[in-house]
Amino acid sequence: MGMRRIDEKLAKVASGAYAPRDFILTFAKDADMLRGCSATGHDADGRPRPLAAYRADLQRVIDSDLADIVLTSLSNAETLAETGAYGHSTATPAVRLNDPTDTWRVRGGSYADHPARAFRSARLDAVKPVANLGLYGMTFYNDPAQDHATLAAYSEFRDISRQVAIRHFLQVTDPPFPIDTGEADYAAYRNDIVTRSLAGIPRRERPLFIEVDYHGPAAMEELAGWHPSQLVFGVTGCTGGTTRDCLERLAQAEKYGARVASFSREGFPCEDPVLMLAAMRRVVREGMPSFEAVKVYHDDLRAADLRPNRALQDDVELTSPLLRAHAARAA
């Protein structure tokens, strides 16, 4: 199974020939591994949607060819492969390769309130027939025992993935609760622990790229400039806020060195994923300011006869202090 267009884009980034058209967008539709039944949401009448409707959303994104990578659970990847879902798309199928306990977001569950324990549902030999790329996620807590266990599990994973010949990208997410990092802010700690953890890994085991949470220009520039020919960095999906927040975050991250970004309705419950991906491409590929991109997005919603989640005057607001602080510089 070829890697389709992402190898060419990553090669341009590594060679220093990057242009905005080489930015990689990942659509993450793996919430069934996080939320179970509640991942599919509800229909207009408030009834739970079946898994078939969830998969129909996936097919629409694949058919649009707006995402470079489409991330799913293994079970959905198998179904998509059986139906030939990627037959007319150049998107790369990917599978979530681990699901540590902090990603378990089931109704009534409190797993996310505690440090993650390493876990993998998907067997890599079962992934290989349907995808040769996947996401491996982890979180650092500045706790020796916790972080040692996290990296030990990652080391074991790399051994198996190399044997099976599955490539991966890494997603390093912030803890949902404060972490004591002394006089350093969490972004500085995060940057150091991530690059330190990758320094001893040979090229054949390295992730294709690494996604991290956005902590502003300085933190992004530090990572992006660390070793760009070997380590490509990007940002995790936006979580909450307005559509302007989501698009401005993408614009700023790309300006300061991010070359990849994820997007999911799990993190940002947009009205329509295909239209949102189109808006993201306008921002990153065409350089459209986030304010203008939100207005065009609302025009697209009206044309598709979709009711917006927020009125336009509310949706063009920047509600994140971090994004507001750097919006003028990013424009």
ZAVEX-846976 format. One record per residue: x, y, z of N, C-alpha, C in turn. Coordinates in nm, 3 decimals, decimal comma. Example, Ala and Ser with C-alpha at 12.3 -4.5 7.8 and 13.67 -1.06 7.14 Angstrom:
- 1,319/-0,569/0,780/1,230/-0,450/0,780/1,320/-0,330/0,780
- 1,285/-0,225/0,708/1,367/-0,106/0,714/1,290/0,003/0,787
This chain:
- 0,085/-0,120/0,000/0,000/0,000/0,000/0,088/0,124/0,000
- 0,082/0,209/-0,102/0,166/0,327/-0,111/0,127/0,434/-0,012
- 0,220/0,528/0,007/0,194/0,636/0,101/0,126/0,755/0,036
- 0,096/0,741/-0,095/0,024/0,844/-0,168/0,099/0,976/-0,163
- 0,033/1,088/-0,137/0,099/1,218/-0,157/0,179/1,267/-0,038
- 0,165/1,205/0,078/0,231/1,264/0,196/0,382/1,249/0,192
- 0,434/1,144/0,130/0,580/1,129/0,122/0,642/1,244/0,044
- 0,580/1,280/-0,065/0,632/1,391/-0,146/0,632/1,521/-0,065
- 0,525/1,545/0,010/0,518/1,667/0,090/0,624/1,667/0,200
- 0,639/1,555/0,269/0,738/1,547/0,376/0,879/1,561/0,321
- 0,904/1,510/0,202/1,036/1,524/0,141/1,067/1,670/0,112
- 0,967/1,746/0,070/0,988/1,888/0,044/1,016/1,964/0,174
- 0,947/1,928/0,280/0,973/1,991/0,409/1,117/1,962/0,452
- 1,158/1,836/0,442/1,291/1,797/0,487/1,401/1,862/0,404
- 1,375/1,887/0,276/1,477/1,944/0,188/1,484/2,096/0,196
- 1,391/2,158/0,269/1,387/2,303/0,278/1,310/2,368/0,165
- 1,240/2,287/0,085/1,165/2,340/-0,030/1,016/2,354/-0,001
- 0,981/2,359/0,128/0,839/2,366/0,167/0,771/2,489/0,110
- 0,648/2,469/0,064/0,557/2,576/0,027/0,422/2,543/0,091
- 0,335/2,643/0,112/0,207/2,616/0,180/0,126/2,502/0,121
- 0,138/2,477/-0,008/0,063/2,365/-0,069/0,110/2,230/-0,016
- 0,228/2,227/0,050/0,281/2,102/0,103/0,235/2,075/0,246
- 0,157/2,164/0,304/0,106/2,144/0,439/0,016/2,020/0,441
- 0,029/1,940/0,545/-0,045/1,814/0,556/-0,159/1,828/0,656
- -0,279/1,794/0,612/-0,397/1,796/0,698/-0,444/1,654/0,726
- -0,463/1,623/0,854/-0,515/1,493/0,895/-0,657/1,511/0,948
- -0,749/1,433/0,894/-0,885/1,430/0,950/-0,895/1,309/1,041
- -0,919/1,334/1,168/-0,925/1,227/1,268/-1,071/1,190/1,294
- -1,103/1,066/1,263/-1,239/1,014/1,286/-1,225/0,883/1,362
- -1,160/0,893/1,478/-1,133/0,775/1,560/-1,202/0,781/1,695
- -1,307/0,863/1,704/-1,372/0,884/1,833/-1,442/0,760/1,885
- -1,468/0,661/1,798/-1,528/0,538/1,848/-1,433/0,465/1,942
- -1,301/0,489/1,928/-1,205/0,430/2,021/-1,197/0,510/2,151
- -1,255/0,629/2,150/-1,251/0,715/2,267/-1,384/0,712/2,343
- -1,493/0,722/2,270/-1,624/0,742/2,332/-1,722/0,627/2,312
- -1,691/0,528/2,232/-1,785/0,420/2,212/-1,911/0,467/2,142
- -2,026/0,423/2,191/-2,155/0,458/2,128/-2,176/0,608/2,117
- -2,131/0,683/2,217/-2,157/0,827/2,218/-2,074/0,902/2,114
- -1,981/0,834/2,047/-1,898/0,901/1,946/-1,978/0,946/1,825
- -2,088/0,878/1,796/-2,162/0,906/1,673/-2,254/1,027/1,684
- -2,279/1,077/1,805/-2,366/1,192/1,822/-2,512/1,158/1,808
- -2,593/1,263/1,790/-2,738/1,247/1,780/-2,790/1,311/1,653
- -2,903/1,260/1,604/-2,963/1,319/1,485/-3,048/1,440/1,524
- -3,117/1,498/1,426/-3,195/1,620/1,450/-3,306/1,599/1,551
- -3,348/1,475/1,570/-3,455/1,445/1,665/-3,400/1,403/1,801
- -3,269/1,412/1,817/-3,209/1,379/1,946/-3,182/1,232/1,967
- -3,199/1,150/1,865/-3,176/1,007/1,877/-3,030/0,975/1,846
- -2,971/0,877/1,914/-2,831/0,840/1,884/-2,817/0,796/1,739
- -2,711/0,844/1,673/-2,687/0,803/1,535/-2,620/0,666/1,533
- -2,652/0,583/1,435/-2,586/0,452/1,424/-2,445/0,467/1,370
- -2,367/0,363/1,382/-2,230/0,365/1,333/-2,226/0,388/1,182
- -2,329/0,343/1,112/-2,333/0,362/0,966/-2,330/0,510/0,930
- -2,397/0,593/1,008/-2,396/0,737/0,981/-2,259/0,797/1,006
- -2,192/0,747/1,108/-2,056/0,789/1,140/-1,962/0,755/1,024
- -1,978/0,636/0,969/-1,895/0,595/0,856/-1,930/0,672/0,729
- -2,056/0,714/0,716/-2,094/0,795/0,600/-2,021/0,929/0,602
- -2,003/0,987/0,722/-1,925/1,110/0,735/-1,782/1,086/0,686
- -1,727/0,973/0,725/-1,592/0,937/0,683/-1,583/0,930/0,530
- -1,680/0,865/0,469/-1,677/0,849/0,325/-1,684/0,983/0,254
- -1,762/1,076/0,307/-1,772/1,209/0,247/-1,637/1,280/0,249
- -1,566/1,269/0,359/-1,433/1,333/0,369/-1,336/1,267/0,273
- -1,338/1,134/0,266/-1,249/1,064/0,174/-1,279/1,105/0,030
- -1,406/1,110/-0,006/-1,444/1,145/-0,143/-1,406/1,289/-0,177
- -1,405/1,377/-0,078/-1,370/1,517/-0,103/-1,222/1,533/-0,138
- -1,139/1,441/-0,090/-0,993/1,444/-0,110/-0,930/1,571/-0,054
- -0,991/1,629/0,049/-0,937/1,750/0,111/-0,839/1,719/0,223
- -0,845/1,599/0,277/-0,753/1,558/0,383/-0,642/1,473/0,322
- -0,520/1,495/0,369/-0,408/1,415/0,322/-0,404/1,279/0,391
- -0,447/1,276/0,517/-0,451/1,153/0,596/-0,589/1,143/0,660
- -0,647/1,026/0,660/-0,774/1,001/0,728/-0,749/0,896/0,835
- -0,765/0,936/0,961/-0,735/0,850/1,075/-0,863/0,789/1,131
- -0,864/0,656/1,147/-0,980/0,586/1,200/-0,937/0,479/1,299
- -1,035/0,415/1,360/-1,009/0,294/1,437/-0,979/0,180/1,340
- -0,922/0,073/1,391/-0,892/-0,042/1,306/-1,021/-0,103/1,249
- -1,125/-0,112/1,331/-1,248/-0,174/1,283/-1,308/-0,096/1,167
- -1,305/0,037/1,174/-1,356/0,116/1,063/-1,263/0,109/0,942
- -1,133/0,103/0,968/-1,038/0,091/0,856/-1,061/-0,038/0,779
- -1,092/-0,146/0,849/-1,121/-0,272/0,782/-1,245/-0,260/0,693
- -1,350/-0,196/0,746/-1,472/-0,178/0,668/-1,448/-0,092/0,546
- -1,373/0,017/0,563/-1,343/0,105/0,451/-1,262/0,032/0,344
- -1,168/-0,051/0,386/-1,088/-0,128/0,291/-1,175/-0,227/0,214
- -1,268/-0,292/0,285/-1,354/-0,391/0,221/-1,446/-0,328/0,116
- -1,485/-0,203/0,140/-1,577/-0,136/0,047/-1,504/-0,056/-0,060
- -1,371/-0,058/-0,058/-1,295/0,017/-0,157/-1,309/0,166/-0,144
- -1,319/0,213/-0,020/-1,349/0,355/0,005/-1,245/0,450/-0,052
- -1,121/0,407/-0,058/-1,013/0,496/-0,103/-0,982/0,480/-0,252
- -1,069/0,412/-0,325/-1,040/0,382/-0,464/-1,016/0,503/-0,551
- -1,082/0,615/-0,524/-1,069/0,734/-0,608/-1,010/0,851/-0,529
- -0,940/0,821/-0,420/-0,884/0,926/-0,335/-0,733/0,909/-0,326
- -0,664/1,021/-0,309/-0,520/1,014/-0,284/-0,487/1,034/-0,137
- -0,589/1,035/-0,051/-0,567/1,042/0,093/-0,507/0,911/0,143
- -0,429/0,920/0,247/-0,365/0,803/0,306/-0,447/0,754/0,425
- -0,489/0,628/0,426/-0,558/0,574/0,544/-0,460/0,553/0,659
- -0,504/0,583/0,778/-0,422/0,563/0,898/-0,510/0,510/1,009
- -0,449/0,443/1,105/-0,521/0,380/1,215/-0,462/0,427/1,347
- -0,549/0,450/1,445/-0,499/0,480/1,580/-0,436/0,353/1,636
- -0,309/0,362/1,669/-0,232/0,244/1,708/-0,225/0,221/1,858
- -0,260/0,321/1,937/-0,267/0,299/2,082/-0,380/0,383/2,139
- -0,432/0,340/2,251/-0,541/0,412/2,317/-0,517/0,408/2,467
- -0,421/0,489/2,516/-0,394/0,495/2,660/-0,518/0,539/2,736
- -0,518/0,512/2,866/-0,641/0,530/2,944/-0,694/0,673/2,947
- -0,608/0,772/2,927/-0,657/0,910/2,931/-0,742/0,944/2,809
- -0,742/0,857/2,707/-0,827/0,881/2,590/-0,964/0,815/2,603
- -0,985/0,742/2,710/-1,115/0,676/2,729/-1,215/0,779/2,782
- -1,303/0,828/2,693/-1,395/0,937/2,728/-1,540/0,889/2,733
- -1,560/0,772/2,789/-1,694/0,714/2,794/-1,783/0,790/2,892
- -1,912/0,784/2,869/-2,007/0,851/2,958/-1,996/0,794/3,100
- -1,981/0,884/3,197/-1,967/0,842/3,335/-1,825/0,806/3,375
- -1,734/0,799/3,278/-1,595/0,764/3,307/-1,516/0,882/3,360
- -1,414/0,854/3,441/-1,327/0,960/3,495/-1,181/0,934/3,458
- -1,157/0,855/3,355/-1,021/0,817/3,318/-0,934/0,937/3,283
- -0,992/1,037/3,217/-0,913/1,152/3,173/-0,865/1,238/3,289
- -0,920/1,216/3,408/-0,878/1,293/3,525/-0,750/1,239/3,588
- -0,701/1,128/3,535/-0,583/1,062/3,593/-0,473/1,050/3,488
- -0,348/1,040/3,530/-0,240/1,018/3,433/-0,264/0,893/3,351
- -0,220/0,898/3,226/-0,246/0,790/3,133/-0,167/0,664/3,168
- -0,230/0,551/3,148/-0,161/0,422/3,153/-0,156/0,367/3,011
- -0,040/0,319/2,972/-0,021/0,275/2,834/-0,112/0,156/2,802
- -0,168/0,158/2,681/-0,254/0,048/2,636/-0,264/0,055/2,484
- -0,272/-0,065/2,422/-0,292/-0,073/2,277/-0,399/-0,178/2,248
- -0,512/-0,133/2,192/-0,616/-0,228/2,149/-0,576/-0,297/2,020
- -0,522/-0,219/1,926/-0,498/-0,269/1,791/-0,368/-0,350/1,784
- -0,377/-0,470/1,731/-0,259/-0,551/1,701/-0,201/-0,502/1,568
- -0,073/-0,476/1,566/-0,014/-0,417/1,447/-0,017/-0,510/1,327
- -0,011/-0,642/1,351/-0,019/-0,733/1,238/-0,159/-0,733/1,176
- -0,259/-0,692/1,254/-0,395/-0,680/1,200/-0,414/-0,547/1,128
- -0,336/-0,446/1,167/-0,344/-0,316/1,101/-0,283/-0,322/0,961
- -0,173/-0,394/0,949/-0,094/-0,392/0,826/-0,174/-0,418/0,699
- -0,271/-0,511/0,696/-0,345/-0,534/0,571/-0,429/-0,417/0,524
- -0,462/-0,323/0,614/-0,553/-0,214/0,576/-0,487/-0,077/0,581
- -0,372/-0,065/0,646/-0,304/0,065/0,655/-0,158/0,041/0,694
- -0,069/0,121/0,638/0,070/0,112/0,683/0,117/0,240/0,749
- 0,020/0,313/0,803/0,048/0,435/0,879/-0,049/0,442/0,995
- -0,001/0,491/1,108/-0,089/0,505/1,222/-0,042/0,612/1,318
- -0,129/0,646/1,411/-0,099/0,744/1,514/-0,064/0,674/1,644
- 0,044/0,721/1,708/0,078/0,677/1,843/0,076/0,801/1,931
- -0,003/0,797/2,038/-0,018/0,914/2,123/0,041/0,894/2,262
- 0,092/1,003/2,319/0,140/0,997/2,457/0,140/1,135/2,520
- 0,149/1,135/2,653/0,147/1,257/2,732/0,256/1,247/2,838
- 0,321/1,360/2,866/0,425/1,365/2,970/0,376/1,444/3,090
- 0,412/1,396/3,210/0,359/1,454/3,335/0,468/1,505/3,429
- 0,596/1,502/3,389/0,707/1,540/3,477/0,709/1,451/3,602
- 0,676/1,326/3,582/0,677/1,226/3,688/0,764/1,110/3,642
- 0,874/1,079/3,714/0,968/0,978/3,665/0,905/0,843/3,636
- 0,827/0,790/3,729/0,768/0,658/3,709/0,668/0,660/3,593
- 0,584/0,762/3,590/0,482/0,772/3,486/0,546/0,786/3,348
- 0,640/0,877/3,334/0,700/0,905/3,204/0,792/0,791/3,159
- 0,854/0,724/3,255/0,935/0,606/3,221/0,846/0,498/3,161
- 0,731/0,474/3,223/0,638/0,372/3,171/0,588/0,410/3,031
- 0,562/0,539/3,010/0,517/0,585/2,879/0,621/0,558/2,772
- 0,746/0,592/2,801/0,851/0,574/2,701/0,890/0,428/2,684
- 0,878/0,349/2,790/0,904/0,206/2,776/0,802/0,141/2,683
- 0,675/0,182/2,697/0,571/0,130/2,608/0,595/0,174/2,465
- 0,642/0,297/2,446/0,671/0,347/2,312/0,788/0,271/2,250
- 0,888/0,237/2,331/1,002/0,160/2,281/0,957/0,021/2,234
- 0,872/-0,042/2,314/0,820/-0,174/2,276/0,738/-0,163/2,147
- 0,657/-0,058/2,137/0,577/-0,036/2,017/0,666/-0,022/1,894
- 0,776/0,054/1,905/0,864/0,075/1,790/0,927/-0,055/1,744
- 0,962/-0,141/1,838/1,018/-0,271/1,801/0,920/-0,350/1,714
- 0,795/-0,352/1,757/0,694/-0,428/1,683/0,662/-0,362/1,550
- 0,648/-0,230/1,550/0,611/-0,160/1,426/0,719/-0,175/1,320
- 0,845/-0,180/1,362/0,953/-0,200/1,266/0,948/-0,341/1,207
- 0,917/-0,439/1,290/0,906/-0,576/1,242/0,791/-0,593/1,144
- 0,680/-0,525/1,173/0,562/-0,537/1,089/0,568/-0,442/0,969
- 0,658/-0,344/0,975/0,674/-0,243/0,869/0,553/-0,150/0,860
- 0,516/-0,096/0,976/0,413/0,007/0,982/0,478/0,136/1,029
- 0,455/0,243/0,956/0,508/0,373/0,997/0,407/0,445/1,085
- 0,456/0,541/1,160/0,367/0,609/1,254/0,401/0,757/1,263
- 0,301/0,833/1,306/0,328/0,969/1,349/0,292/0,979/1,496
- 0,354/1,073/1,561/0,345/1,084/1,706/0,258/1,203/1,743
- 0,171/1,184/1,840/0,089/1,293/1,891/0,116/1,307/2,041
- 0,173/1,419/2,079/0,205/1,446/2,219/0,109/1,553/2,270
- 0,017/1,513/2,356/-0,086/1,605/2,404/-0,058/1,651/2,547
- -0,104/1,770/2,578/-0,089/1,823/2,713/-0,181/1,750/2,810
- -0,139/1,736/2,936/-0,230/1,681/3,036/-0,349/1,777/3,056
- -0,464/1,724/3,095/-0,580/1,811/3,116/-0,579/1,882/3,251
- -0,473/1,862/3,327/-0,462/1,927/3,458/-0,321/1,984/3,472
- -0,302/2,083/3,563/-0,171/2,150/3,574/-0,060/2,054/3,614
- 0,058/2,079/3,557/0,179/2,002/3,587/0,284/2,098/3,643
- 0,346/2,059/3,752/0,449/2,143/3,813/0,579/2,130/3,735
- 0,621/2,239/3,670/0,748/2,241/3,597/0,841/2,348/3,652
- 0,821/2,383/3,778/0,909/2,479/3,844/0,904/2,615/3,779
- 1,022/2,673/3,752/1,028/2,807/3,694/1,006/2,807/3,543
- 1,011/2,691/3,481/0,987/2,682/3,336/0,837/2,664/3,310
- 0,789/2,723/3,199/0,649/2,697/3,165/0,637/2,559/3,102
- 0,513/2,511/3,091/0,494/2,375/3,043/0,543/2,359/2,900
- 0,529/2,462/2,817/0,572/2,451/2,678/0,722/2,425/2,669
- 0,800/2,491/2,751/0,945/2,469/2,750/0,977/2,326/2,795
- 0,912/2,283/2,902/0,930/2,145/2,948/0,890/2,047/2,838
- 0,775/2,070/2,776/0,725/1,982/2,670/0,824/1,974/2,554
- 0,873/2,089/2,510/0,968/2,090/2,399/1,093/2,009/2,431
- 1,144/2,027/2,552/1,266/1,956/2,591/1,244/1,806/2,605
- 1,135/1,767/2,669/1,114/1,624/2,693/1,084/1,551/2,562
- 1,016/1,616/2,469/0,988/1,553/2,341/1,116/1,535/2,260
- 1,195/1,641/2,244/1,317/1,630/2,165/1,419/1,540/2,233
- 1,425/1,544/2,365/1,515/1,454/2,439/1,476/1,309/2,413
- 1,346/1,281/2,414/1,299/1,145/2,398/1,321/1,091/2,258
- 1,333/1,178/2,159/1,353/1,136/2,021/1,500/1,131/1,982
- 1,587/1,192/2,063/1,728/1,205/2,025/1,799/1,070/2,014
- 1,756/0,971/2,091/1,822/0,841/2,088/1,757/0,740/1,996
- 1,664/0,785/1,914/1,590/0,694/1,826/1,652/0,697/1,687
- 1,687/0,582/1,630/1,745/0,581/1,495/1,644/0,622/1,390
- 1,694/0,665/1,276/1,609/0,717/1,169/1,500/0,617/1,129
- 1,533/0,490/1,126/1,435/0,390/1,080/1,318/0,375/1,176
- 1,330/0,424/1,301/1,223/0,411/1,399/1,152/0,544/1,427
- 1,200/0,652/1,369/1,143/0,783/1,401/1,002/0,797/1,345
- 0,920/0,877/1,413/0,788/0,909/1,357/0,802/0,993/1,231
- 0,705/0,981/1,141/0,706/1,065/1,020/0,698/1,211/1,057
- 0,618/1,241/1,158/0,606/1,377/1,209/0,549/1,371/1,350
- 0,554/1,483/1,419/0,509/1,491/1,558/0,410/1,606/1,572
- 0,295/1,578/1,627/0,195/1,682/1,655/0,197/1,716/1,803
- 0,192/1,845/1,832/0,189/1,893/1,971/0,083/2,001/1,983
- 0,046/2,031/2,107/-0,047/2,141/2,130/0,022/2,275/2,103
- -0,054/2,372/2,058/0,002/2,503/2,023/0,014/2,591/2,146
- 0,136/2,639/2,173/0,162/2,726/2,288/0,219/2,861/2,245
- 0,196/2,900/2,121/0,241/3,029/2,076/0,363/3,023/1,985
- 0,399/3,138/1,926/0,507/3,143/1,826/0,642/3,092/1,876
- 0,686/3,134/1,994/0,820/3,098/2,040/0,835/2,948/2,056
- 0,738/2,883/2,117/0,745/2,739/2,139/0,739/2,664/2,007
- 0,655/2,712/1,914/0,645/2,646/1,784/0,772/2,663/1,703
- 0,828/2,785/1,703/0,951/2,810/1,629/1,067/2,727/1,682
- 1,073/2,711/1,814/1,181/2,633/1,873/1,178/2,489/1,823
- 1,061/2,428/1,824/1,049/2,291/1,776/1,075/2,282/1,626
- 1,012/2,370/1,550/1,023/2,364/1,404/1,167/2,384/1,357
- 1,244/2,462/1,432/1,381/2,490/1,392/1,484/2,397/1,452
- 1,440/2,300/1,532/1,533/2,213/1,603/1,614/2,126/1,508
- 1,547/2,051/1,423/1,617/1,962/1,328/1,520/1,934/1,213
- 1,487/2,037/1,133/1,378/2,024/1,035/1,400/1,919/0,928
- 1,524/1,880/0,901/1,546/1,778/0,800/1,517/1,638/0,852
- 1,504/1,625/0,985/1,479/1,494/1,046/1,350/1,488/1,125
- 1,311/1,599/1,187/1,192/1,600/1,272/1,095/1,707/1,223
- 0,980/1,666/1,175/0,877/1,757/1,127/0,771/1,771/1,234
- 0,739/1,895/1,270/0,642/1,919/1,377/0,516/1,986/1,322
- 0,407/1,961/1,392/0,280/2,023/1,359/0,197/2,038/1,484
- 0,068/2,062/1,467/-0,020/2,087/1,581/-0,135/1,987/1,585
- -0,176/1,957/1,707/-0,293/1,874/1,729/-0,418/1,952/1,690
- -0,532/1,885/1,690/-0,656/1,950/1,652/-0,700/2,056/1,751
- -0,774/2,155/1,700/-0,826/2,259/1,788/-0,935/2,199/1,876
- -0,945/2,252/1,996/-1,047/2,203/2,092/-1,129/2,321/2,141
- -1,253/2,324/2,101/-1,343/2,428/2,147/-1,314/2,563/2,083
- -1,380/2,665/2,135/-1,365/2,799/2,081/-1,452/2,820/1,958
- -1,429/2,932/1,890/-1,504/2,966/1,771/-1,433/2,913/1,647
- -1,501/2,922/1,534/-1,436/2,884/1,409/-1,315/2,974/1,383
- -1,325/3,101/1,419/-1,211/3,192/1,405/-1,093/3,144/1,490
- -1,120/3,100/1,612/-1,012/3,046/1,696/-0,942/2,931/1,626
- -1,021/2,840/1,572/-0,965/2,721/1,508/-0,880/2,758/1,387
- -0,929/2,848/1,303/-0,858/2,885/1,182/-0,739/2,975/1,211
- -0,751/3,063/1,308/-0,638/3,149/1,346/-0,526/3,068/1,407
- -0,561/2,969/1,486/-0,461/2,881/1,545/-0,382/2,810/1,435
- -0,451/2,764/1,333/-0,385/2,700/1,220/-0,293/2,797/1,148
- -0,342/2,918/1,124/-0,262/3,018/1,052/-0,135/3,052/1,129
- -0,149/3,072/1,260/-0,032/3,107/1,340/0,067/2,991/1,345
- 0,017/2,871/1,366/0,105/2,755/1,377/0,185/2,738/1,248
- 0,119/2,749/1,132/0,191/2,735/1,005/0,293/2,846/0,987
- 0,258/2,966/1,023/0,350/3,079/1,008/0,478/3,057/1,088
- 0,465/2,994/1,203/0,581/2,978/1,291/0,643/2,838/1,284
- 0,612/2,764/1,178/0,688/2,644/1,151/0,614/2,512/1,148
- 0,487/2,508/1,190/0,412/2,383/1,182/0,393/2,345/1,036
- 0,405/2,216/1,006/0,389/2,169/0,869/0,279/2,065/0,856
- 0,216/2,032/0,967/0,104/1,938/0,969/0,004/1,984/1,075
- -0,120/1,941/1,060/-0,222/1,970/1,160/-0,331/1,865/1,152
- -0,385/1,831/1,267/-0,499/1,741/1,273/-0,627/1,820/1,290
- -0,737/1,760/1,251/-0,868/1,818/1,274/-0,966/1,706/1,302
- -1,051/1,725/1,401/-1,154/1,625/1,430/-1,278/1,693/1,485
- -1,392/1,632/1,460/-1,516/1,682/1,519/-1,526/1,644/1,666
- -1,441/1,551/1,709/-1,432/1,517/1,850/-1,381/1,638/1,928
- -1,280/1,707/1,874/-1,224/1,823/1,943/-1,298/1,951/1,910
- -1,340/1,965/1,785/-1,408/2,086/1,742/-1,535/2,046/1,668
- -1,649/2,054/1,735/-1,776/2,007/1,676/-1,830/2,103/1,571
- -1,769/2,103/1,453/-1,812/2,192/1,347/-1,940/2,141/1,281
- -1,999/2,227/1,199/-2,124/2,193/1,133/-2,106/2,089/1,024
- -1,994/2,096/0,952/-1,971/2,004/0,841/-1,821/1,987/0,822
- -1,769/1,863/0,831/-1,624/1,845/0,824/-1,564/1,876/0,688
- -1,636/1,849/0,579/-1,583/1,878/0,447/-1,568/2,028/0,426
- -1,669/2,104/0,466/-1,661/2,249/0,452/-1,554/2,308/0,543
- -1,536/2,249/0,661/-1,433/2,298/0,752/-1,294/2,269/0,697
- -1,274/2,153/0,639/-1,145/2,122/0,578/-1,116/2,217/0,462
- -1,220/2,253/0,386/-1,202/2,349/0,278/-1,160/2,484/0,333
- -1,218/2,524/0,446/-1,179/2,651/0,510/-1,035/2,647/0,558
- -0,995/2,535/0,613/-0,857/2,521/0,661/-0,759/2,529/0,545
- -0,793/2,469/0,433/-0,705/2,475/0,316/-0,695/2,618/0,263
- -0,804/2,694/0,268/-0,797/2,834/0,224/-0,697/2,912/0,310
- -0,700/2,886/0,439/-0,612/2,958/0,531/-0,466/2,922/0,509
- -0,438/2,793/0,501/-0,299/2,751/0,499/-0,239/2,750/0,358
- -0,319/2,718/0,257/-0,266/2,709/0,120/-0,276/2,841/0,045
- -0,385/2,915/0,070/-0,406/3,041/-0,003/-0,369/3,163/0,079
- -0,342/3,143/0,208/-0,306/3,256/0,293/-0,423/3,346/0,328
- -0,545/3,294/0,317/-0,663/3,376/0,350/-0,663/3,405/0,500
- -0,678/3,531/0,542/-0,686/3,562/0,685/-0,802/3,487/0,750
- -0,784/3,452/0,875/-0,885/3,372/0,944/-1,020/3,442/0,950
- -1,021/3,574/0,966/-1,147/3,649/0,971/-1,225/3,630/0,841
- -1,157/3,646/0,727/-1,222/3,629/0,597/-1,264/3,484/0,576
- -1,180/3,391/0,622/-1,211/3,250/0,601/-1,337/3,208/0,675
- -1,361/3,267/0,792/-1,484/3,236/0,866/-1,605/3,285/0,788
- -1,596/3,402/0,729/-1,708/3,455/0,651/-1,738/3,366/0,529
- -1,633/3,321/0,462/-1,654/3,232/0,347/-1,713/3,099/0,393
- -1,667/3,051/0,508/-1,721/2,926/0,565/-1,871/2,940/0,590
- -1,914/3,052/0,644/-2,057/3,073/0,668/-2,134/3,084/0,536
- -2,071/3,140/0,434/-2,135/3,141/0,302/-2,155/2,998/0,252
- -2,054/2,914/0,275/-2,064/2,773/0,234/-2,175/2,702/0,311
- -2,188/2,732/0,439/-2,294/2,670/0,519/-2,432/2,708/0,465
- -2,447/2,835/0,431/-2,576/2,879/0,377/-2,604/2,810/0,244
- -2,503/2,799/0,159/-2,521/2,736/0,029/-2,560/2,589/0,044
- -2,510/2,526/0,152/-2,541/2,385/0,177/-2,667/2,368/0,262
- -2,733/2,480/0,292/-2,855/2,480/0,372/-2,830/2,418/0,511
- -2,716/2,455/0,571/-2,680/2,408/0,704/-2,687/2,525/0,802
- -2,747/2,499/0,916/-2,759/2,603/1,018/-2,628/2,614/1,096
- -2,569/2,733/1,106/-2,443/2,748/1,179/-2,463/2,731/1,329
- -2,360/2,683/1,395/-2,365/2,668/1,541/-2,367/2,803/1,612
- -2,307/2,904/1,549/-2,301/3,037/1,606/-2,335/3,139/1,498
- -2,387/3,252/1,540/-2,409/3,362/1,448/-2,273/3,410/1,397
- -2,267/3,462/1,275/-2,141/3,504/1,216/-2,067/3,603/1,305
- -2,137/3,699/1,362/-2,070/3,801/1,444/-2,003/3,741/1,566
- -2,055/3,627/1,612/-1,991/3,558/1,724/-1,878/3,467/1,678
- -1,896/3,407/1,560/-1,801/3,308/1,513/-1,671/3,371/1,463
- -1,673/3,501/1,432/-1,550/3,567/1,386/-1,468/3,623/1,502
- -1,516/3,602/1,624/-1,443/3,652/1,741/-1,330/3,557/1,779
- -1,218/3,615/1,824/-1,111/3,537/1,884/-1,132/3,534/2,034
- -1,159/3,418/2,088/-1,185/3,406/2,232/-1,063/3,358/2,309
- -0,960/3,311/2,240/-0,839/3,263/2,306/-0,742/3,379/2,330
- -0,705/3,406/2,453/-0,607/3,513/2,481/-0,475/3,491/2,409
- -0,430/3,367/2,401/-0,304/3,337/2,333/-0,311/3,376/2,186
- -0,420/3,340/2,120/-0,434/3,373/1,979/-0,452/3,522/1,958
- -0,527/3,588/2,045/-0,544/3,733/2,034/-0,410/3,805/2,047
- -0,326/3,755/2,136/-0,199/3,821/2,162/-0,108/3,823/2,040
- -0,126/3,727/1,950/-0,036/3,716/1,835/-0,108/3,728/1,702
- -0,236/3,763/1,706/-0,314/3,768/1,581/-0,261/3,872/1,484
- -0,223/3,990/1,532/-0,174/4,095/1,444/-0,046/4,053/1,376
- 0,042/3,986/1,449/0,169/3,940/1,393/0,147/3,831/1,290
- 0,041/3,751/1,312/0,016/3,638/1,223/-0,058/3,678/1,097
- -0,121/3,795/1,098/-0,204/3,837/0,985/-0,120/3,860/0,860
